[in-house]
Amino acid sequence: MNAFLKLYHTWWKNIDKKILFIILLLFSLSLFFSLTSTSLIASEKLNTKDYYFFFKHLIFVSVGLIIIFIFSSLEKFYLIKISKILFILSLILLFMVPIIGIEVKGSKRWLDFLFLPRFQPVEILKPFFIIMIVSILASEYSKNIYFKYALSFTLVLIIIFLLISQPDIGQSLLIFLTWLSIIFVSGINLYIFSFLFLLMFSFLGIILVFFPRYQYIIIRLKSFFDPSTGNSYQSDKASEAISSGGFFGKGIGEGVLKNTVPEVHTDYVISAISEEFGFIIILLLMVIFLLFSYMVFKKISEEKNNIFKLVLFGSTIIILLQFFIHLGVNINLLPTTGMTLPFLSYGGSSVISTSLISGIILNLTRRDLNFK
């Protein structure tokens, strides 16, 4: 007990409390919105009184907070080392999805073990993917930077191939854009950067055109640019919910989006929140996420270790990308991707992924940033 108290005291003394406060604020908001949108207040209109979703989300967040404490407490060398091991394990799990994965609504993205409820391996992989990419770029085994870029690109291709086979284009795009952002700030030649960018999107274009399995993506793109050519029901309802909520919202439990669109508490959570609490909540969340990013970037500017800089940058970028992609889909600026909202979307895989990233960020923004 004394050892734990000593560890906690050291952790609390060194942790960046401002960043921690924003993380706790976002998780608290997610619990509040989960309570008001998926339990008693909303379900009374359906003659039910069920806190099931709220209590389940509460368990996810509680586990997430434990993960944040553990990962933010690790010694720096050990954090990098264990993250590489966990990346390999999560990549193995991603390879298992096409073989023993669970198919839901035409997509096979989940694994379900007796000791571990249904989860998405890619969500667990994302935080460690960032550290693995940075480790490759910073590796001392080879001085050839072009070889490092090629190796990291190969790794990205493997992950994207596995994701496309599920299919999961949204996560594929997120992984690629995160990798692209990391290598961009690492100082890559702009010609090589442009070549890799065009190569990847050409690869995705070929897949969309020549493989019938992915025709649904073309249908989504067509319906996005011309709603009369496809089914844009979900995105239309989401944007209508934001419009109907106005600036201050309809009030707690008065939203109807959750009763008309499936998976609203994951893929369209910001629309459901905006409908009941108003467009002002979107502006508030945007400010919170940007403030969170600013605080981390400020730490990056003070950091001397290039590995830490790139990991912090990649971890922040992946959260920002998810936020703006989720927002873009909800306000009908982007085609439907199925992207969850970090911290706020319901779901164990999403919460655990966000918690891992948060733990890594808190670890590398502690006062004792330099290796001993």
Kinemage of the C-alpha trace (Angstrom):
@kinemage 1
@onewidth
@group {chain A} dominant
@subgroup {mainchain}
@vectorlist {calphas} color= white
{ca met a 1} P 0.000 0.000 0.000
{ca asn a 2} L 2.815 2.382 0.880
{ca ala a 3} L 4.525 1.560 -2.411
{ca phe a 4} L 1.339 2.431 -4.322
{ca leu a 5} L 0.911 5.708 -2.414
{ca lys a 6} L 4.514 6.602 -3.167
{ca leu a 7} L 3.972 5.804 -6.849
{ca tyr a 8} L 0.784 7.867 -6.915
{ca his a 9} L 2.475 10.798 -5.171
{ca thr a 10} L 5.342 10.741 -7.682
{ca trp a 11} L 2.868 10.426 -10.573
{ca trp a 12} L 0.718 13.304 -9.352
{ca lys a 13} L 3.752 15.502 -8.709
{ca asn a 14} L 5.154 15.077 -12.235
{ca ile a 15} L 2.027 14.754 -14.396
{ca asp a 16} L 0.850 17.663 -16.547
{ca lys a 17} L -2.319 18.517 -14.653
{ca lys a 18} L -3.744 20.792 -17.354
{ca ile a 19} L -3.668 18.060 -19.981
{ca leu a 20} L -4.968 15.551 -17.429
{ca phe a 21} L -7.852 17.894 -16.567
{ca ile a 22} L -8.938 18.141 -20.221
{ca ile a 23} L -8.811 14.348 -20.589
{ca leu a 24} L -10.930 13.899 -17.454
{ca leu a 25} L -13.302 16.646 -18.621
{ca leu a 26} L -13.882 14.926 -21.970
{ca phe a 27} L -14.507 11.545 -20.339
{ca ser a 28} L -16.873 13.199 -17.831
{ca leu a 29} L -18.787 14.789 -20.706
{ca ser a 30} L -19.012 11.393 -22.402
{ca leu a 31} L -20.571 9.892 -19.260
{ca phe a 32} L -23.013 12.783 -18.960
{ca phe a 33} L -24.096 12.555 -22.599
{ca ser a 34} L -24.348 8.769 -22.334
{ca leu a 35} L -26.628 9.126 -19.315
{ca thr a 36} L -28.902 11.721 -20.893
{ca ser a 37} L -29.021 10.224 -24.377
{ca thr a 38} L -29.148 6.461 -23.854
{ca ser a 39} L -30.755 5.841 -20.473
{ca leu a 40} L -33.584 6.981 -18.250
{ca ile a 41} L -34.459 10.443 -19.574
{ca ala a 42} L -34.606 9.324 -23.210
{ca ser a 43} L -35.971 5.823 -22.654
{ca glu a 44} L -38.933 6.991 -20.552
{ca lys a 45} L -40.532 8.017 -23.828
{ca leu a 46} L -40.344 4.341 -24.873
{ca asn a 47} L -41.848 3.155 -21.554
{ca thr a 48} L -38.582 1.605 -20.419
{ca lys a 49} L -36.123 2.432 -17.660
{ca asp a 50} L -32.800 0.990 -18.602
{ca tyr a 51} L -29.378 2.289 -17.595
{ca tyr a 52} L -27.676 -0.550 -19.469
{ca phe a 53} L -25.729 1.571 -21.962
{ca phe a 54} L -24.702 4.099 -19.328
{ca phe a 55} L -23.387 1.503 -16.863
{ca lys a 56} L -21.579 -0.327 -19.640
{ca his a 57} L -19.976 2.939 -20.783
{ca leu a 58} L -19.109 3.726 -17.152
{ca ile a 59} L -17.220 0.419 -16.957
{ca phe a 60} L -15.373 1.219 -20.186
{ca val a 61} L -14.352 4.664 -18.917
{ca ser a 62} L -13.289 3.252 -15.525
{ca val a 63} L -11.053 0.688 -17.223
{ca gly a 64} L -9.775 3.473 -19.483
{ca leu a 65} L -8.774 5.628 -16.516
{ca ile a 66} L -6.841 2.719 -15.012
{ca ile a 67} L -5.041 2.270 -18.342
{ca ile a 68} L -4.227 5.989 -18.434
{ca phe a 69} L -2.696 5.813 -14.953
{ca ile a 70} L -0.639 2.705 -15.783
{ca phe a 71} L 0.727 3.943 -19.116
{ca ser a 72} L 1.437 7.447 -17.831
{ca ser a 73} L 3.382 5.949 -14.912
{ca leu a 74} L 5.740 3.755 -16.931
{ca glu a 75} L 9.417 4.546 -17.272
{ca lys a 76} L 10.144 5.978 -20.703
{ca phe a 77} L 12.405 3.221 -22.010
{ca tyr a 78} L 9.898 0.632 -20.835
{ca leu a 79} L 6.965 2.485 -22.458
{ca ile a 80} L 8.670 2.408 -25.865
{ca lys a 81} L 9.730 -1.217 -25.447
{ca ile a 82} L 6.355 -2.554 -24.290
{ca ser a 83} L 4.546 -0.532 -26.974
{ca lys a 84} L 6.523 -2.342 -29.682
{ca ile a 85} L 5.570 -5.699 -28.179
{ca leu a 86} L 1.915 -4.677 -27.895
{ca phe a 87} L 1.987 -3.465 -31.498
{ca ile a 88} L 3.115 -6.900 -32.684
{ca leu a 89} L 0.413 -8.590 -30.589
{ca ser a 90} L -2.299 -6.254 -31.859
{ca leu a 91} L -1.077 -6.764 -35.454
{ca ile a 92} L -1.398 -10.534 -34.951
{ca leu a 93} L -4.962 -9.977 -33.712
{ca leu a 94} L -5.651 -7.881 -36.814
{ca phe a 95} L -4.427 -10.788 -38.961
{ca met a 96} L -6.893 -13.057 -37.113
{ca val a 97} L -9.937 -10.919 -37.976
{ca pro a 98} L -10.477 -12.314 -41.510
{ca ile a 99} L -10.131 -15.861 -40.120
{ca ile a 100} L -12.162 -15.907 -36.894
{ca gly a 101} L -13.660 -12.415 -36.824
{ca ile a 102} L -17.325 -11.631 -36.191
{ca glu a 103} L -19.282 -10.225 -39.116
{ca val a 104} L -21.753 -7.421 -38.376
{ca lys a 105} L -23.750 -5.705 -41.142
{ca gly a 106} L -21.469 -7.013 -43.879
{ca ser a 107} L -18.187 -6.038 -42.161
{ca lys a 108} L -15.856 -8.383 -40.296
{ca arg a 109} L -13.956 -6.080 -37.922
{ca trp a 110} L -14.355 -7.624 -34.477
{ca leu a 111} L -12.906 -10.458 -32.413
{ca asp a 112} L -14.711 -12.114 -29.533
{ca phe a 113} L -12.879 -14.257 -26.981
{ca leu a 114} L -14.325 -15.896 -23.865
{ca phe a 115} L -12.038 -13.837 -21.634
{ca leu a 116} L -12.417 -10.664 -23.703
{ca pro a 117} L -15.724 -9.298 -25.040
{ca arg a 118} L -16.124 -8.129 -28.637
{ca phe a 119} L -13.476 -5.592 -29.623
{ca gln a 120} L -11.818 -4.084 -32.705
{ca pro a 121} L -8.093 -4.955 -32.916
{ca val a 122} L -7.377 -1.851 -35.022
{ca glu a 123} L -8.432 0.374 -32.118
{ca ile a 124} L -5.837 -1.292 -29.889
{ca leu a 125} L -3.242 -1.160 -32.655
{ca lys a 126} L -3.469 2.588 -33.398
{ca pro a 127} L -1.624 3.971 -30.323
{ca phe a 128} L 1.238 1.476 -30.687
{ca phe a 129} L 1.341 1.953 -34.456
{ca ile a 130} L 2.477 5.538 -33.864
{ca ile a 131} L 5.321 4.455 -31.587
{ca met a 132} L 6.353 1.700 -34.004
{ca ile a 133} L 6.510 4.092 -36.968
{ca val a 134} L 8.543 6.610 -34.952
{ca ser a 135} L 10.863 3.829 -33.749
{ca ile a 136} L 11.497 2.783 -37.358
{ca leu a 137} L 12.272 6.364 -38.422
{ca ala a 138} L 14.562 6.894 -35.416
{ca ser a 139} L 16.240 3.481 -35.614
{ca glu a 140} L 20.029 3.423 -35.376
{ca tyr a 141} L 20.336 0.054 -37.122
{ca ser a 142} L 20.291 1.821 -40.481
{ca lys a 143} L 21.464 5.298 -41.418
{ca asn a 144} L 19.629 5.195 -44.743
{ca ile a 145} L 16.553 7.386 -44.197
{ca tyr a 146} L 14.991 6.234 -47.499
{ca phe a 147} L 15.138 2.634 -46.330
{ca lys a 148} L 13.356 3.685 -43.126
{ca tyr a 149} L 10.617 5.459 -45.094
{ca ala a 150} L 10.231 2.407 -47.323
{ca leu a 151} L 10.036 0.085 -44.305
{ca ser a 152} L 7.428 2.241 -42.563
{ca phe a 153} L 5.468 2.499 -45.837
{ca thr a 154} L 5.494 -1.297 -46.165
{ca leu a 155} L 4.149 -1.636 -42.634
{ca val a 156} L 1.372 0.853 -43.403
{ca leu a 157} L 0.480 -1.074 -46.578
{ca ile a 158} L 0.167 -4.324 -44.606
{ca ile a 159} L -2.145 -2.711 -42.044
{ca ile a 160} L -4.251 -0.993 -44.720
{ca phe a 161} L -4.540 -4.247 -46.683
{ca leu a 162} L -5.866 -5.992 -43.558
{ca leu a 163} L -8.305 -3.143 -42.895
{ca ile a 164} L -9.566 -3.007 -46.475
{ca ser a 165} L -10.250 -6.742 -46.350
{ca gln a 166} L -12.699 -6.201 -43.461
{ca pro a 167} L -13.656 -3.729 -45.127
{ca asp a 168} L -12.848 -0.579 -43.124
{ca ile a 169} L -11.927 2.330 -45.374
{ca gly a 170} L -12.365 4.922 -42.596
{ca gln a 171} L -9.668 3.412 -40.365
{ca ser a 172} L -7.470 2.793 -43.416
{ca leu a 173} L -7.632 6.482 -44.259
{ca leu a 174} L -6.916 7.433 -40.634
{ca ile a 175} L -3.850 5.170 -40.446
{ca phe a 176} L -2.505 6.495 -43.744
{ca leu a 177} L -3.054 10.180 -42.888
{ca thr a 178} L -1.434 9.711 -39.463
{ca trp a 179} L 1.618 8.053 -41.038
{ca leu a 180} L 1.744 10.758 -43.690
{ca ser a 181} L 1.677 13.474 -41.014
{ca ile a 182} L 4.486 11.830 -39.026
{ca ile a 183} L 6.840 11.403 -41.981
{ca phe a 184} L 6.034 14.946 -43.145
{ca val a 185} L 7.226 16.547 -39.898
{ca ser a 186} L 10.178 14.145 -39.754
{ca gly a 187} L 11.712 16.105 -42.649
{ca ile a 188} L 11.002 13.927 -45.682
{ca asn a 189} L 11.811 15.247 -49.143
{ca leu a 190} L 8.658 16.830 -50.585
{ca tyr a 191} L 9.028 14.974 -53.904
{ca ile a 192} L 9.128 11.626 -52.123
{ca phe a 193} L 6.258 12.720 -49.891
{ca ser a 194} L 4.130 13.655 -52.918
{ca phe a 195} L 5.028 10.384 -54.656
{ca leu a 196} L 3.969 8.276 -51.655
{ca phe a 197} L 0.766 10.308 -51.317
{ca leu a 198} L -0.184 9.746 -54.961
{ca leu a 199} L 0.894 6.099 -54.844
{ca met a 200} L -1.369 5.325 -51.907
{ca phe a 201} L -4.424 7.092 -53.302
{ca ser a 202} L -3.847 5.441 -56.684
{ca phe a 203} L -3.776 2.105 -54.877
{ca leu a 204} L -7.061 2.889 -53.138
{ca gly a 205} L -8.568 4.099 -56.405
{ca ile a 206} L -7.688 0.830 -58.175
{ca ile a 207} L -9.289 -1.152 -55.366
{ca leu a 208} L -12.507 0.864 -55.552
{ca val a 209} L -12.787 0.574 -59.323
{ca phe a 210} L -11.797 -3.041 -59.951
{ca phe a 211} L -13.031 -4.894 -56.858
{ca pro a 212} L -16.861 -5.246 -56.677
{ca arg a 213} L -16.779 -5.754 -52.902
{ca tyr a 214} L -15.969 -2.081 -52.432
{ca gln a 215} L -18.640 -0.684 -54.720
{ca tyr a 216} L -20.537 0.492 -51.630
{ca ile a 217} L -17.822 3.121 -51.127
{ca ile a 218} L -18.359 4.475 -54.629
{ca ile a 219} L -22.110 4.555 -53.892
{ca arg a 220} L -21.407 6.548 -50.715
{ca leu a 221} L -19.193 8.977 -52.606
{ca lys a 222} L -21.820 9.432 -55.331
{ca ser a 223} L -24.569 9.982 -52.769
{ca phe a 224} L -22.354 12.487 -50.976
{ca phe a 225} L -21.816 14.613 -54.081
{ca asp a 226} L -25.311 13.940 -55.460
{ca pro a 227} L -27.815 12.735 -52.811
{ca ser a 228} L -30.281 11.652 -55.505
{ca thr a 229} L -27.906 8.909 -56.747
{ca gly a 230} L -27.615 6.903 -53.539
{ca asn a 231} L -28.701 6.307 -49.964
{ca ser a 232} L -27.576 9.196 -47.760
{ca tyr a 233} L -30.264 8.618 -45.143
{ca gln a 234} L -27.974 8.503 -42.102
{ca ser a 235} L -25.866 11.542 -42.980
{ca asp a 236} L -28.993 13.512 -43.955
{ca lys a 237} L -30.678 12.686 -40.650
{ca ala a 238} L -27.525 13.605 -38.732
{ca ser a 239} L -27.215 17.013 -40.381
{ca glu a 240} L -30.979 17.579 -39.944
{ca ala a 241} L -30.611 16.816 -36.230
{ca ile a 242} L -27.900 19.463 -35.884
{ca ser a 243} L -30.040 21.991 -37.774
{ca ser a 244} L -33.180 21.217 -35.781
{ca gly a 245} L -31.285 21.562 -32.507
{ca gly a 246} L -30.400 25.138 -33.345
{ca phe a 247} L -27.858 27.011 -31.274
{ca phe a 248} L -29.073 25.931 -27.812
{ca gly a 249} L -30.749 22.584 -28.547
{ca lys a 250} L -34.156 21.023 -27.967
{ca gly a 251} L -33.426 20.000 -24.402
{ca ile a 252} L -32.346 16.825 -22.590
{ca gly a 253} L -34.147 13.743 -23.911
{ca glu a 254} L -35.968 15.656 -26.661
{ca gly a 255} L -33.782 14.480 -29.544
{ca val a 256} L -35.191 12.028 -32.088
{ca leu a 257} L -32.017 11.082 -33.974
{ca lys a 258} L -31.237 8.231 -31.561
{ca asn a 259} L -34.575 6.652 -32.474
{ca thr a 260} L -34.134 6.927 -36.256
{ca val a 261} L -30.449 6.222 -36.973
{ca pro a 262} L -28.635 3.033 -35.860
{ca glu a 263} L -25.258 3.338 -34.097
{ca val a 264} L -25.997 6.985 -33.317
{ca his a 265} L -24.135 6.708 -29.987
{ca thr a 266} L -20.938 5.778 -31.860
{ca asp a 267} L -20.803 7.114 -35.443
{ca tyr a 268} L -23.156 10.102 -35.041
{ca val a 269} L -22.776 10.954 -31.374
{ca ile a 270} L -21.968 14.614 -32.006
{ca ser a 271} L -25.225 15.036 -33.970
{ca ala a 272} L -27.246 13.472 -31.146
{ca ile a 273} L -25.528 15.752 -28.626
{ca ser a 274} L -26.021 18.843 -30.795
{ca glu a 275} L -29.703 18.070 -31.314
{ca glu a 276} L -30.374 18.115 -27.565
{ca phe a 277} L -27.797 20.659 -26.365
{ca gly a 278} L -27.363 22.875 -29.423
{ca phe a 279} L -24.689 23.785 -31.943
{ca ile a 280} L -22.916 25.631 -29.147
{ca ile a 281} L -21.777 22.248 -27.808
{ca ile a 282} L -19.977 21.543 -31.111
{ca leu a 283} L -18.153 24.864 -30.801
{ca leu a 284} L -17.312 24.078 -27.176
{ca leu a 285} L -15.976 20.621 -28.046
{ca met a 286} L -13.932 22.087 -30.879
{ca val a 287} L -12.364 24.584 -28.475
{ca ile a 288} L -11.599 21.800 -25.966
{ca phe a 289} L -9.935 19.565 -28.568
{ca leu a 290} L -7.930 22.460 -30.003
{ca leu a 291} L -6.881 23.547 -26.508
{ca phe a 292} L -5.814 19.978 -25.769
{ca ser a 293} L -3.737 19.946 -28.972
{ca tyr a 294} L -2.222 23.344 -28.213
{ca met a 295} L -1.079 22.181 -24.772
{ca val a 296} L 0.570 19.068 -26.197
{ca phe a 297} L 2.198 20.987 -29.064
{ca lys a 298} L 3.544 23.463 -26.532
{ca lys a 299} L 5.206 20.563 -24.726
{ca ile a 300} L 6.600 19.333 -28.039
{ca ser a 301} L 8.271 22.702 -28.627
{ca glu a 302} L 10.014 22.350 -25.250
{ca glu a 303} L 11.084 18.731 -25.808
{ca lys a 304} L 14.606 17.900 -27.007
{ca asn a 305} L 14.172 14.184 -27.666
{ca asn a 306} L 13.117 13.656 -31.293
{ca ile a 307} L 11.436 10.313 -30.560
{ca phe a 308} L 9.211 11.903 -27.933
{ca lys a 309} L 8.443 14.815 -30.236
{ca leu a 310} L 7.241 12.568 -33.045
{ca val a 311} L 5.235 10.275 -30.751
{ca leu a 312} L 3.494 13.239 -29.111
{ca phe a 313} L 2.813 14.781 -32.518
{ca gly a 314} L 1.427 11.540 -33.968
{ca ser a 315} L -0.720 10.857 -30.882
{ca thr a 316} L -2.223 14.339 -31.013
{ca ile a 317} L -2.740 14.273 -34.778
{ca ile a 318} L -4.627 10.973 -34.717
{ca ile a 319} L -7.064 12.389 -32.147
{ca leu a 320} L -7.530 15.602 -34.138
{ca leu a 321} L -8.022 13.693 -37.397
{ca gln a 322} L -10.689 11.500 -35.806
{ca phe a 323} L -12.451 14.526 -34.347
{ca phe a 324} L -12.587 16.475 -37.607
{ca ile a 325} L -13.468 13.427 -39.743
{ca his a 326} L -16.296 12.572 -37.314
{ca leu a 327} L -17.459 16.198 -37.333
{ca gly a 328} L -17.198 16.428 -41.133
{ca val a 329} L -19.370 13.350 -41.585
{ca asn a 330} L -21.953 14.608 -39.103
{ca ile a 331} L -22.327 18.014 -40.753
{ca asn a 332} L -22.322 16.397 -44.223
{ca leu a 333} L -18.966 17.806 -45.336
{ca leu a 334} L -17.460 14.322 -45.715
{ca pro a 335} L -18.842 10.954 -46.871
{ca thr a 336} L -19.866 8.443 -44.204
{ca thr a 337} L -16.819 6.684 -42.737
{ca gly a 338} L -18.039 5.116 -39.487
{ca met a 339} L -15.441 7.082 -37.520
{ca thr a 340} L -15.990 7.298 -33.767
{ca leu a 341} L -15.412 10.481 -31.774
{ca pro a 342} L -12.443 10.207 -29.357
{ca phe a 343} L -13.447 10.278 -25.664
{ca leu a 344} L -17.168 10.781 -26.380
{ca ser a 345} L -18.330 7.866 -28.556
{ca tyr a 346} L -19.807 4.816 -26.858
{ca gly a 347} L -17.859 1.572 -27.195
{ca gly a 348} L -15.152 -0.279 -25.316
{ca ser a 349} L -12.663 -0.453 -28.195
{ca ser a 350} L -12.874 3.288 -28.860
{ca val a 351} L -12.550 4.207 -25.170
{ca ile a 352} L -9.584 1.876 -24.629
{ca ser a 353} L -7.825 3.213 -27.739
{ca thr a 354} L -8.312 6.812 -26.631
{ca ser a 355} L -7.145 5.925 -23.112
{ca leu a 356} L -3.955 4.322 -24.428
{ca ile a 357} L -3.185 7.414 -26.497
{ca ser a 358} L -3.958 9.662 -23.509
{ca gly a 359} L -1.688 7.600 -21.252
{ca ile a 360} L 1.165 7.857 -23.755
{ca ile a 361} L 0.692 11.625 -24.078
{ca leu a 362} L 0.626 12.111 -20.299
{ca asn a 363} L 3.716 9.943 -19.947
{ca leu a 364} L 5.746 11.941 -22.451
{ca thr a 365} L 4.596 15.333 -21.142
{ca arg a 366} L 5.665 14.655 -17.553
{ca arg a 367} L 8.301 16.831 -15.971
{ca asp a 368} L 10.834 13.975 -16.111
{ca leu a 369} L 10.737 13.881 -19.917
{ca asn a 370} L 14.365 13.033 -20.504
{ca phe a 371} L 15.709 9.481 -20.311
{ca lys a 372} L 18.049 8.756 -17.428
